[in-house]
Structure formats: C-alpha cells, structure tokens
Amino acid sequence: MSGGEIAWIIAAIAFLIIALAIAIIAVRVSGVTKEVKGTVAETNKTLNTINGELGILTKEVEGLLAKSNTLLEDVNGKVAAIDPVFTAIGELGESVSDLNQSTRNLTERVAHGAKNGAKATVAARMSAKAFQC
C-alpha cells in the first residue's frame, strides 16, 4: 500500500467516526425531542383543563361579587335609616344629662334655702322675744 492509499483509508475511517458521532447525537436529540413533545402535550392538556375550570370559577366569583355588592348596598341603606335613631338617642342622653344637672341645682337651692330659712326663722323668733320683754 502506498502512502496515498493509507491516507485515503485514514480519511475514510475519520469520516466514518464523524458520521457515527453525528448519528449518535441525532438519536439522543430525537429522544429528548420526544420527551419534550410528551411534556408539552401534558402541559397543553393541563392548561386546557385549568382554562375550562377557570371559566366556571370566574362566573362563580362574579356572582359572589354581585351578591356582595347587593348586600353591601342593603346594609348601607339600613345604616342610613338607623342613623337618625342614633342621633335621637344621643340628643336624649344630652337631655337626660341636662335634667340631672337641673335637678342637682334645684336640690342645692332647696337645701341652701332651707338652711337660710331656718336661720331667718330663728332670728325672727329671737327678735320677737326680744321685743316682748
């Protein structure tokens, strides 16, 4: 064999090794691609399920919000209706407090007047006795 033939054999073997390496890489990439394809299919299936249930859940949440808004409006209306009652109760409390204060003042005046009246009565009796003598 000549040097040229040996070079051709070495080149052919190198080409064969490169071709085998590319084939092995292609097989591995193909396997990974199949796994990714399966994962993507499962993900799509899961997303479709979630989207279907999300539509139902969204409708239920919208209904719940509508009911909550209705209840809130009802409560606000009732609070507005009761507000004058609380105002009247507050005014009644102030009136009762004023009445209590007036009663205390009257009691003090009567008690003070009774003491002064008793003193005046004693003084009048004393002067009457002084003039009788």
VOKE-717543 format. One record per atom (N, C-alpha, C, O, CB): x negated, y, z; residue in one letter. Coordinates in pm, whole numbers, plus 50000, padded with zeros to 5 digits. Each point is the difference from the previous one (the first is absolute). Glycine has a CB too. Layout:
// VOKE-717543
XYZA
...
// end
This chain:
// VOKE-717543
499174988550000M
500835011550000M
499115012350000M
498955001050064M
502904986650056M
498655021149806S
499215012149986S
500465010250104S
501014997950069S
498644997849684S
499635014950258G
500325010550097G
501345006449969G
500725003950092G
496855000349941G
502784997149841G
501275006149961G
501184991350040G
501035005050045G
497825006349766G
500984975750173E
501084990850036E
500234999950151E
501144999450046E
498334986549753E
499445014750276I
500115000350146I
500715013050043I
500824999950092I
497064986049932I
501815025049911A
500645012750032A
501494999349971A
500825005250077A
497045007049871A
502504981349941W
501424998549968W
500704991150103W
501145002850037W
498335000249719W
499904986850290I
500594991150101I
500185007750131I
501054998950064I
497884980749826I
500075028150150I
500095007950124I
501135010449987I
500755002250094I
496764994449950I
502595009649840A
501055010049977A
501374993450004A
500955005750053A
497465008049808A
501694974350082A
501284992850000A
500404996250142A
501165001150038A
498354990149731A
499505004150310I
500284996250139I
500425012550080I
500934999350080I
497404981349905I
501005030549995A
500345012450069A
501415004549961A
500795004250085A
496775002449921A
502754992349865F
501335003649953F
501054990950063F
501075004750039F
497965003649745F
500684978850227L
500924990450061L
500225003350148L
501134999450048L
498104982949788L
499705021350235I
500115003550143I
500855012750016I
500855000850088I
496894988749958I
502035020249867I
500785012450006I
501474997149970I
500895005450066I
497095008049864I
502284978149970A
501374996549964A
500694992750115A
501175002750029A
498164996049728A
499964992150308L
500574992950115L
500285009650116L
501044998850065L
497714980449866L
500365030250095A
500215009750108A
501235008549970A
500815002650090A
496714998049957A
502635003749828I
501175007949963I
501274991750014I
501035005150044I
497575008449797I
501344973750122A
501164991250011A
500404998150148A
501185000350033A
498134987949753A
499705009750301I
500274998350143I
500635012750057I
500974999450077I
497094984349943I
501385027749943I
500565012750048I
501425001849949I
500875004750075I
496835005449929I
502564986349871A
501345001349943A
500994991150073A
501135004150026A
497875001449751A
500594982250257V
500884990750072V
500325005750139V
501154999650044V
497864980749830V
499995025050194R
500235005750134R
500905012349992R
500905001750082R
496854989749992R
502005017249828V
500845011949983V
501434995849968V
500955006350045V
497065007049875V
502144976050002S
501334995049967S
500734995250126S
501195002750017S
497984990749754S
500114999650317G
500594995350126G
500435011750088G
501094999950057G
497504979649931G
500555030450023V
500345011850080V
501195007349939V
500875004850073V
496724997549999V
502454998549795T
501115006649932T
501314992750028T
501035006350019T
497405001749802T
501534978650180K
501214992350031K
500475002650143K
501195001550025K
498094980849811K
499775018350259E
500375002950139E
500605014050012E
500995002050070E
497184982750009E
501225024849854V
500525013750003V
501385000549938V
500885007150049V
496785002149940V
502544983349903K
501304999649934K
501074994550096K
501105005350007K
497774991749768K
500794992350298G
500934994350097G
500305009850113G
501155001450042G
497994975849903G
499845029550103T
500185009850107T
500875011649954T
500875004650074T
496904989150020T
502005011049784V
500805010949946V
501464995649983V
500925007850026V
497055001449855V
502244978350076A
501364995049985A
500714999550135A
501165004050010A
498114982449790A
500045008750304E
500594999650134E
500285014150052E
501035002550063E
497774976049983E
500295030649927T
500185013950043T
501225006149931T
500795006950064T
496744995349975T
502614995449832N
501175005149927N
501294994250056N
501005007150014N
497594995549781N
501394984450236K
501194993650056K
500355006250136K
501175003050027K
498254975649852K
499585023450204T
500215006250131T
500515014349986T
500925004050072T
497274981550024T
501235022149813L
500445013849979L
501445000549948L
500765008850039L
496874997849914L
502734984249961N
501384999549951N
500974997250115N
501075006150008N
498114986049767N
500454998650312T
500834996950117T
500135012350091T
501095003450046T
498194972449941T
499595030650038I
500015011950086I
500845011049938I
500785006550070I
496944987550017I
502135008249784N
500795010449933N
501504997050007N
500805009150020N
497264995449827N
502314982950138G
501414996250011G
500555002650139G
501095005450015G
498544977449809G
499605013350278E
500455002050137E
499915014750040E
500795004750082E
498474972149974E
499805030349888L
499855014250031L
501215008049953L
500415009650065L
497114987949919L
503054998649902G
501205006849952G
501154998350097G
500735009550028G
498524986949737G
500934991550285I
501064997250099I
499745007850128I
500905006250056I
499464970849846I
498395022750143L
499635007050123L
500205015049985L
500455006750093L
497904975249959L
501315023449832T
500175014449976T
501475003850007T
500345010450058T
497614989749797T
502924991750087K
501445002950006K
500504999750144K
500805008450040K
499494981949730K
499245000050308E
500424999150140E
499515012150080E
500735005450083E
499244969649900E
498795029249992V
499455011650070V
500775012649963V
500275008450086V
497464980749919V
502635012449868E
500795011649957E
501365000150070E
500485010550043E
498344989349734E
501814988450233G
501274999150071G
499865003750147G
500845007050056G
499884975349785G
498215012750221L
499745003150140L
499785014950020L
500505005850097L
498524971649933L
500245028849880L
499775014550011L
501295007749982L
500235010050069L
497454986849845L
503174998849995A
501285006849980A
500864998950126A
500615009950042A
499294985149711A
500144993150309K
500764998350124K
499415008650112K
500745005950079K
499874970849852K
498065023850076S
499355008250103S
500345014749982S
500265007050098S
497874976449916S
501865021249862N
500365014049974N
501445002850039N
500305010650056N
498044990049757N
502564990050158T
501405001750037T
500155000750152T
500715008550052T
500004979349739T
498625003150279L
500065000050147L
499415012850058L
500535005650096L
499324969549902L
499065029649943L
499375012250048L
500925012049981L
500105008650088L
497664981849860L
502915010349938E
500955010949977E
501164999250100E
500465010250050E
498924990049705E
501084987650274D
501094998150096D
499575004650139D
500745007150069D
500134973549797D
497935015450175V
499495004050132V
499835015250007V
500365006250100V
498464971649923V
500655028249871N
499835014549999N
501355007150012N
500115010050070N
497824987549790N
503084997350071G
501345005950010G
500564998950141G
500605009450051G
499784985049710G
499424994050301K
500524998050136K
499255008750101K
500615005250093K
500044971449846K
498065024950042V
499235008650089V
500465014549985V
500115007350099V
497914977149887V
502245019749890A
500505013649978A
501365002050065A
500305010850049A
498424990249735A
502114988550216A
501325001050062A
499895000450152A
500825006550066A
500174981349739A
498045005550252I
499834999350145I
499255012250053I
500105003150119I
499914971949868I
499275031949930D
499195011550043D
500805010450078D
499515004750102D
499054991449699D
502655007750155P
500775009650081P
500354994750139P
500125007850095P
500815001249693P
499234977950224V
500304994150131V
498835002450095V
500195003850115V
501284978549777V
497315015550058F
498835002250083F
499855014950035F
499585003450111F
499304976749784F
501455028550012T
499965014450028T
501015003450109T
499685007550093T
499614997349670T
501924989750227A
501035002650101A
499584994650136A
500235006450102A
501534992749720A
497624989250180I
499544994350127I
498935008950061I
499995002250121I
500534974549796I
498595028650000G
498975009150050G
500615012650059G
499595004750106G
498824986349724G
502585014550100E
500675012050050E
500774997150128E
500045008350091E
500145000349674E
500444979450243L
500714996150122L
499024999150117L
500315004350111L
501394983249752L
497135006950112G
498984999250105G
499595013750049G
499825002250120G
499374976549780G
500655030750007E
499655013750039E
501135006250082E
499745007050099E
498834995449695E
502684995250166S
501155005450074S
500074994350140S
500265007350096S
500984995549690S
498524984250227V
500014993750133V
498885005850086V
500205002450119V
500774976449783V
497885023450038S
498885005950074S
500355014150047S
499725003750114S
498664982549753S
502255021750044D
500435013550038D
501044999450112D
499965008250092D
499574999949674D
501414982450226L
501024998450104L
499364996550134L
500395005350103L
501274987449723L
497364998350171N
499294996450124N
499315012250060N
500065002150122N
499604974649791N
499705031350003Q
499315011950050Q
501005009950060Q
499755005850105Q
498454991049722Q
502935005050104S
501035009150053S
500544994950133S
500255008050090S
500364998649676S
499594980450246T
500494994150125T
499005002250112T
500395003350112T
500894979449758T
497445015750102R
498975002450101R
500025014750044R
499945003250119R
498634978449782R
501525027250000N
500035014350033N
501225003450087N
499875007350098N
498944997849686N
502364989450181L
501215002550078L
499854994550142L
500405006550096L
500974992749694L
498064988950221T
499814993850131T
499075008550085T
500255002050119T
500114975249782T
498575027950038E
499075008550075E
500685012950044E
499785004750112E
498304985549759E
502745015750041R
500705012450035R
501004997750114R
500115008150092R
499625000049670R
501004980850228V
500984997050105V
499284997850133V
500435005050103V
501144984949727V
497345002450166A
499264997250124A
499415012950054A
500055002450121A
499434974349800A
499955031649994H
499425012750043H
501095009450050H
499815007150099H
498314990149736H
503025002850096G
501135008550042G
500554995450134G
500415008450081G
500144995949679G
499494982650263A
500514994850127A
499085004250114A
500495003550108A
500564976949774A
497645019450097K
499075004250103K
500175014950028K
500065004350116K
498304977849815K
501735025849962N
500195014550017N
501365003050062N
500145009050082N
498364995349720N
502514988050157G
501355002050055G
500034996750149G
500655007050078G
500334987649698G
498324994850263A
499954996150141A
499285010850080A
500415003150111A
499604972549826A
498935030050006K
499275010750068K
500905012350014K
500015006650104K
497794984649806K
502935011849984A
500895011850004A
501114997950102A
500375009350071A
499134995649687A
501044982950251T
501064997150096T
499485001450142T
500685005750086T
500414978749748T
497735010550192V
499415001050133V
499765014750034V
500255004350112V
498674972849863V
500585030549928A
499725014450023A
501315007450026A
500045008850086A
497914990149766A
503104997850075A
501295006750019A
500564996950138A
500535008950066A
499924990049687A
499444988950291R
500504996250132R
499205007250110R
500555004750100R
500164972749809R
498005023350067M
499165006750100M
500355014850010M
500075005650110M
498084977949845M
502085022849928S
500355014250006S
501395001950059S
500255009850069S
498294994749732S
502374986250173A
501345001250057A
499934998650151A
500695007350071A
500344983449718A
498175000450260K
499854998250144K
499325012350060K
500325004150112K
499554970849859K
499215030749956A
499285011750051A
500955011750012A
499875008050093A
497994983949804A
503105009550013F
500945011150005F
501084997450105F
500595009750048F
498974995249709F
500714983150280Q
501044996950097Q
499505002950140Q
500815002950088Q
500134979449759Q
497925017150177C
499495002050133C
500145013850045C
499615003250113C
498874979149852C
// end
